[in-house]
Amino acid sequence: MLKQVVFPEFIGESEIAVVVIIPSLKEDMAQLFERFHSGEEIDYWFSWDLVMTNTAEYLVVLEINWDQGEGLILAFAMEMWEFIYLIAEKGNVVILGDISELEEGASLIFTEEYKPFALLVRNVASGLEKLYYHVKELVEVNQDIEELAKLQLILEGTAVKKNITYH
């Protein structure tokens, strides 16, 4: 099964989530949005990973899967890694498939036929700890790769702080 790999066209934030805009999703995931709009509840699962492209570029990927679908791989190039800390802080990601939803904002909600092209991924930071330890291992073996060291620093505060126990 092939999954679509997409790069955000825009990344921003709201009070409760990081907002990612990928206009191609509106068409590419029309069947999924139809299921949402018909009221069907769709279970999803996700995982974070680090991949290297055939051009030796590191990408952090968020793979999202759901029943009866091909899934989606949201790729963050090195220039976008700073947003990973923000994603961990907010805990949620909203993936919008239509930029007009961001531009028009709340006024769309009052439209009678409003059907958002949006995916809300809750608790998305829960997999970052595993990614952090994977990157940490890679840095120990490949100390001369600056990109990995940078990613380790970004991830350092995202995963470790959640394991602190207060007495």
Disulfide bonds with the S-S distance in Angstrom:
none
